[in-house]
Structures are given as C-alpha cells and as structure tokens.
Amino acid sequence: MESSFYPPGPKSRFFGLELHLASQRDPLGFMERAAQEYGDIVHFKIGQRHVYLLNHPDYIKDVLVSHYANFLKGRGIVRRDNFLGEGLLTSEGDFHRRQRQITQPAFHHERFAAYGETMTKVALDASLSWSAGARLDVLEAMREITLPITSQTLFGTRVDTEHERIIAAFRAGLSRFRPFRPAASRLSDRLSPLHQWRLKQARFDLESLISRIIAERQRSGDDRGDLLSLLLARTGAEDEQFMSDRQIRDEAITLFIGGFENVATALTWTWYLLARHPEVEEKLHRELDKVLEGRAPVAADLSRLGYTRMVFEESMRIYPPVPRLVRTAIRDYQVGQYTIPAKALVVVSQYLMHRDARYYSQPTRFYPERWMPEAKRARPAYAYFPFGGGSRRCIGEGFAYMEGVLLLATLASRWRLRPVSRTPAVPTATHFLHPKHNLYMVAESRTP
C-alpha cells in the first residue's frame, strides 16, 4: 500500500517565499543543510510545487536509469528552450533518442586520436602565450583554450574573434536557470522588456555564429568527419531521420556551450586544488615528467597518465561542473516509504553525493588515490556521477575526460598556478559550479 504522507523537510511559510530566497541566495548550503537535517528523502514546497531532494545512490539510479522514462527535465531547462532550442540537453522521448543516435558517431573512440592532436596543439599555443608572473583569471583562461577546441573538433573552424560575444551570450542564457522559482518570479521575467531583449540578443548572437559556420560548410561541401558534417548529411536524408536547419542549429548551440564550459569549469577547480595541495601537485609533476619526458602528450598517452586522470576525477568529485540535476515526475512514483506525486520536481545533486561521508572518508580532502580501481569498485555507481547517467548521460563524457587529462598534462608540464589570495574560493551554483568571485592565479614556469 502506497503512503500518502510527505517526507520530512524544511517547512514552507508565505507560500514558500522564504525557501525560494534561501535556495537562490545559497543553493549549495540550502541543499547541504536539508540533507544533513532530514536525510535521504527531503520534501519542501515552493509556491504550490512539491520538491523532493533525493540523497542516496539507489534513488539517484532509479531517477536517472531504472525509471528514467517517468522523469522529464525540470522547469529550469524548459524555460531555456527558447535560448537553447530543442537540442540534446532539452529534448525528450523519441526525439531525444533520435538526436542522440545521429550525433553519437562524432564521439566514437576512433576519432579521438585526431581530437587529441587538436586539444594538445591549442593547449600548447596557450601555454606559449603565458608569461611568468602573469595574473590569470583562471576560468577565462581555460575557456580561451576549451572554446577553440570545441569549435575545431566539432565544427572544423576557430571562433577566436567571437570569444567575447559567445561568453556574453552564454552568461545571458545561463542567468535564466533557477530550478525552484515560483510563478510570480517567472512572470516578472516575461514582462521585463530588458530581460527579454538580452535573451533574444544572446540567442541571435549564437545563432548568427552557428548559421555562418553552417553556411560556409554548405558552400564548400567538405565532409571533414566532424559533428557538423554528420548533422549536415542528415539534411538531405530520405528516411525519417532527416534534420532541418533549425535542428542543426539547436544541436550545434547545445553541444557548443556544453563542450567548452564543462571542461573549463573542471580545470579551473583542478588548478585551485593543486595550488592548495603541493604534495598532489608534486606527484602529478613526477608522472608527467616520467611519461612525457618533455614532449607534448597525445591520445595514446592516456593509459599511462593514470594519476593525472585521478587528479581530474577527484577535482570533479569535490567540485562537480554541474552540481545538481532537476527532473519532473510524470506519474506518481514510489521512493522508499513515500510517494512522489506527478508534477513534483525531483532534485539529485552531484555536489551532495560526491561529498557524502558514507562513501568518501574525509570527503572534503583532495585525495586522488580514491580513484584507484579497487577503491572505485567498492563504491555504488551513483555515488559519483559528474556527467549524469542513464540514457541522458552526457554524450561527450569520453571526450571531456580526454580533453581534461590532455590539457592538464600539457599545461602542468610547463606551468604552476599560484593563488593571488589566501582566502578560500567559494563555489556558487546556477547550472555550472563556478567560483563565486573571479579566481585569479599567478603563472610560474617550470621545466619538464
């Protein structure tokens, strides 16, 4: 017999306004306090909407894998549809599965050697542009590397001159992501001419860029074996899986933004953690010097850069680039002794699970050895899910791991980064987990 009562959780007064303000002011702290006080299943209300925060690997697996068809993307994603369009991030059901099948070949491993060459070359060019004593905004410095990598590997072109416009458009779209907003707040956005203008301008800037890239490729007729070639091949397909120009732009924009920002965010926190843990940094340098012997890394080196990968994995454990996922229940769903009603929001958090002391001793300690094979096997699968899971698991996960390891190996072989301030960096969560304030670090050269 199903239970009809609600799990414990913070109580809602004034139609959930105080909970809304708390979740917007400090979303990470709000989730941490709720999980610590109320356990693995937390319930609260924002306006008339029920929200459930699930904090156990088994529950997370059910939402993302076992019963994924019962959970759609949350309202935060839906509100961004007019910004991202209907790409892999926002689409659902059969349409999402079809789009995933079309784009999957661009991420097959046989393409990774060529991708690796591009990654290393762009990172080397950036490395040569740095100077000893230079003061870097680390997130921006990483974007200046990952953005051209994404544009070259997926679309066969560089967009260096468009960098500032792309970042500005990305920020405008990202500013809309607030998963627990009440209806009045959403209405104020729609009624704000300035807000609507900024969003339309951001979408126009990204569409103009992608449309120009697509038009140039169509004129040349080149098949470069990249994602764009795969997408364009579908425009003339005679079967039911053909793609319209609009669908191509939506997929390109979605993968473009996700492709450069995830790894840039992960590497930003990796540099921060290395600077605060010199013993880990020294061990990383020993591996890089031994394996690479002063040369640049290639994709074939990945199997020998085990500790470098563990550093990257551990960084994404402590500071996952995407700190939470939000879904909407389609039908009533039983979890534990409680029933999640249809239309309720369901939240699972990488940030919470990755720091759960049940699965990670001293969870805030930066300890890459957690990722030795035997230690990984001892943990439940969904105690760690930086790239989501199930049918919506990030399609570029393997690409992102390779990029993160190769960029870290290329740059750390030649540079150390030292923080300007001794004040610990504070993470803040919108869709990505960014430092709350610009993270400035000073470059120090090293000889491999």
N, C-alpha and C positions, 0 to 999 in steps of 0.2 A: 504493500500500500504506500502510495507516494505521500510525502509530507508536504503540508501547505504552509508551514511557518517559515519565517526568514532566518537566515544565519545571523550571528552577532555582527555588529559593525557600528561605526560612528553614527550617532543619531542626527536626523535632519530636522532643523528648525528653519522657519522663514522660507519654506519651500526649497530647502537645500542651498540657499544662497551662501551661508557661511561655509558649507562644504565645498561649494564651487570656488569660492575665493581661496580657501586653503589649498585646494588641488591645483589652482592656477599659480598661486604665489610660490609654492614649493612642492611640485608634483612628486619628486622623489621622496622627500621627507614624509609627505602625506601617505604614500603607499607603504613606506617602511614602518611608520607608526601604526598604521592599520593592521599590517601583517603581524607585527610583534604583539599587539594587544589582543587581536581577535582570531589569529590562527590562519589555517589553510583556506578557509572559505569565508570571505568578508562581504557583507551586504551593506549598501547605503543607497540613498536616493538623491538625485539632482533634479529638482522640479518633480515631474511625475515619472521620470525614468528610473527604473531599478538598475543598479550597477552591482556586479559581482566581481570581486578580485580573487582569483584562484592562485594558490601558492604551494602547489605540490606537483612534482613531475608527472604523476599519473593523471591528474586532472588536466594538466597542460597538454599531454599527449592525446587525451580524449578530444580536446577542443581543436587541436591542430591536425590530428591524424585520424584517430579511430572514428570520430563523428564530425569530421570537418564539414560535411555537407549541411549540417544543421546550423553552421555559424558563418554569417556573411561578414564582410569588412564593416567596421564600425562607422558611425556617423561622421567622424572626423575625415575619413577617407572619402565618403560620399560628398561632403561639402567641397572637396578639392577637385571633383570630377571636371568642373568647367575650367580648371587650371591644367591638370594632367591629362584630361581626356579619358578615354577608356582603354588604357594600356594594361600591362600585366599587373601592375600594382592595384588598380581599381576595379578591373573587370571581374565577373563572377561566372560560375557554372560552365556550361558547354563552351561559351565564347572564350573564357579564360583558358580552358584546356586546349582549345584550338590554337590560340595565340601562342601558348607555351610550346606546343608541338612545332609550330612554324619557326620560332626563334631558337629552339634548343640546339640545332646544329651549329650555331655560331659559338657555342660553349663546349663543343666536343674537344676531348683532350688532344686529338691530332692537330688542332690548330694552336695549341698552347706554346709550342716552340717559337712560332712566329710572333705571337703575342709577347712572349718573354723578351725577345730581341728589342721590340719597341719599348717595353717597360724599362729595360736597363738603359737603353740609349737616352730616353727622356730624363731618367734619373741622373745619368752621368752629366748630361748637359746642365741640369740644375745644379749639380754638385760643383761644376766648374764655375758657375756664376756666383756662388757663395764666396765670401771672403772672411778670413779670420777676424774675429771681433765684431762681425756684423750682427745687428739686432734683428731677429726674425719674429714676425707674427707666425707661429708655427702652423696653425690651421690654414692660414692663407698660403704659406709656403708649400704645404702639402697639396693644397688644391691646385697650385700652379704646376704641379707635377702630375697629379691624377687626372685633371681635366683634359690635357692634351693626350694622355694615354688613352682615355675613354674615346675621345673623338677619333683618334687614329686607328685604334684596334676595331672599333665597332662601325665607324663611318668612313674610314680611309682618308681623313683630312684633319688638318690642325685648325684650331679656332682661337689662337693666341690673342688676336686683336679684339676678340669679342669677350675676353675673360671677364672684365668688369661688368658688362651688361648681363652676362649669364649668371654671375653670382648675385647681382641685384635682383634679377627675375626669380632666382631660386629662393632668396630670402623673402620676397613678397609672397610667393606661394606657400612657403613653409609657415609664415606667420598665421595662416588660417587654421592650422592644425591644433585644435583644442578639443579633446575627446569627450569632456564632461560638461560642455557648455549648455546652459538652459536655453529654452526657446527665445526668450527676450534678447539674449546676447546675440544669437544668430540673426534675429530680425534686425537688430541695430546695424549689423554689418551690411545687410542687404539694402538698408535705407541710407547708408553713408555713401554719397557720391564720390568722395575722395578715396574711400576704401575700394569701391568698385572700379574706379579709374586705375588705381595702382595694380589691381589684379588683372584687369584687361590689358594694361600695358606690359605686364610681366609675361602674360600668355602670348601677346603679339610679338614681343622680342624673341622668345624661344621659338615660336612658330616660324618667324621670318628666317631665323638662322637655319633651322632644320629644313625648311622649304627650299632655301638656297642650295644647301648641300644636296638635297634630293634632285633638284633641277639640274645641277651640274653633272651629277652622276647619270641622269637620264640622257643628257645630251651626249656624253662621252660613250655611253653604252658599255662601260667597263664592268666586268664581273671580277671583283677583287677578292672574293671569298670571304668577305666580312658580313656583319649583320645586315647592313644596308643592302648589299647585293641579294641576300636571301629574301628580304622583305620586298624589294622591287621585282624579283622574279615572280612573286605572287600576284602582282597587279594584272598580269596577262594570263593567269591560270584559268583553265576552262572548268576546273572542278569547283566544288562548293567552298573551297578554302582560299579563294582569291581574296586579295586585300585592296581596299580603297585607299586613295591618297590620304584621307583623314586618318585611317587606321595606322598607316605607316608613320605619319607624324606623331600620333599618340604613343605608339610603341617606342619610337626614337626618343621622344622627350622623356618618357618614363625611365628607360634604360640609361639615357644620358645622365640624368640627375642622380639616379641611384648608383650608377657606375663610378662617378668621381667622388661623391660625398661620403659614402660608406668607408672607403679605404682611407681617405684624407682624415676623417674623424678618428678612425682606429689608430693611425700612425701618430696623430697629434698626442693622444694619450700615451702611446708607447714611448715617445721621446720624453714625455714628462716623467713617466715611471722609471725609465732608465737613469735619468738625471738624479732621481731620489734614491736609487739603489745601485751604487757603484759596483758592488760585488757581482750583480747580474750583468751590468754593462761590461765588466772585465771578462766575464766568462763568454759573453757574446763576441767580444773582440777576438778572443783566443780562437773560437771556432771559425770566424770569418777569415782570420789570417792563415789558419791551417788549411782550410778548404780552398780558398781562392788564391792564396799566395800573391796577392797584389793585383790580380786581374778582376775584371767585372764579372758578376755572376751571369749564368744562363739558366734556362729552364731545367737542363739536365742536372744542375747542382742541387735542386730542391731536395732530393732524397738524402743528400749529405749535409744539409743545413738544418738538422733536426732541432738543435737548441734555438736557432733563430726563429723557427716556426713556433716553438713552445713559448718564446717570449711574446710573439704576436698573439697567440691564443690566450695567454694569461692576461695580456693587456685588454683583450676583448671580453674576458671574464669580469674583470674589475670595472671596466668602463665600456660596456657593450654599445656599439654605434647607434643601434636602435634599442631604447631602454624598455619598451613595452609594446604590446600588440593589443588591438581592440577589435572585438567581434560583436555581432548582434545575433542573438538566438532567434532562429526562425520558428521553432516549435518549443514547447516545454521540454526541459531536459533535466534528468535526474543526476545530481552530483553528490556523492556521499548520501546523507540522510535528507538532503534538501532538494527542492525543485526550483530550477531556474525558469522563470516564465518566459514565454515568447515575447520578443521585442526588447528584452533586457539586454544591457550592454555587459559583455564579459571581457575582463581585462586579465591578461597574463603578462608578467614582467620579467624580462631577461635580467634587469638590474637587481631585482629581488632574489631570483633563483640563483644567480651567479654568486651572490654573497650570502647564501644560506649556510649557516654553520653545520647543519646536518650533513652536508655533502662536501664542505670545504673547511678544514680546520684552519683557524686564524684567517677568516675569509677576506679581510682587507689586506693581508700580506701579499706582496708581489713575489710569487714563487713559481717560476716556470716549470720546475720539476713536477708540478701537479699533472703535467701533460705527458709524462712517461706512459707508454702503452698500458702497463698493468694498472696504473692509477686511473686512467680513463675508463678502462673496462669495469672497474669497481663501482663506478657511479651510474645512476639511472640516466638514460639517454637525454631526458628533458630537464636535467639539472643544468644543462648548458645548451643554449640554442640561439646563438648570436644572429643566425640567418633565418630564423623562423623554423618551420617544419611542415611535414606533410606535402600535399600537392601544391601548396603555396610557398614552399621553401624557396629561398632566393635562387633564381636560375643561374646567377653568376657567382655562386659560392666558391667553386673551384678557382674561377678567375680571380676572385678577390683574395683568396689565400695566396695564390701565386704572386699576385701583384704586391701584397703586403710584405711577403718574405723577400722578394727580389728588390723592392725599393729599400727596405730596411737594410738588407745586406749591402747594397750599392752605396748608400749614404753613410751608414755606420762604419763602413770600412775606412772612410776618409774624414768623417766629422764626428765630434761630440757636440751635444747641445746642452748648455747650462742655463738654468732659470735666472731671469733678471731679479725676481722677487723670491724671498723665502716663504712668503705667505702661500699656503697650500691652494691649489686651484680648486674651484668649486664647480661641479658639473650641474648643468641645467638641462631639462628635458622639454623639447617640443616633439618633433618626430625623431630628430637625431639628438645624441647626447653630446652637446658641445660644452666647452668651458664657459662659465657664466660671463667672464671677462676675457679680453684678448690675452692669450698665453704667449708672452714674449720670452725668447731664449736667445742666448749669445752663442754663435758658432765658434768652435775651437777645432782647428785642423789636427789630424793625426795621420801618421804614416802607416799604411798596412804592413 
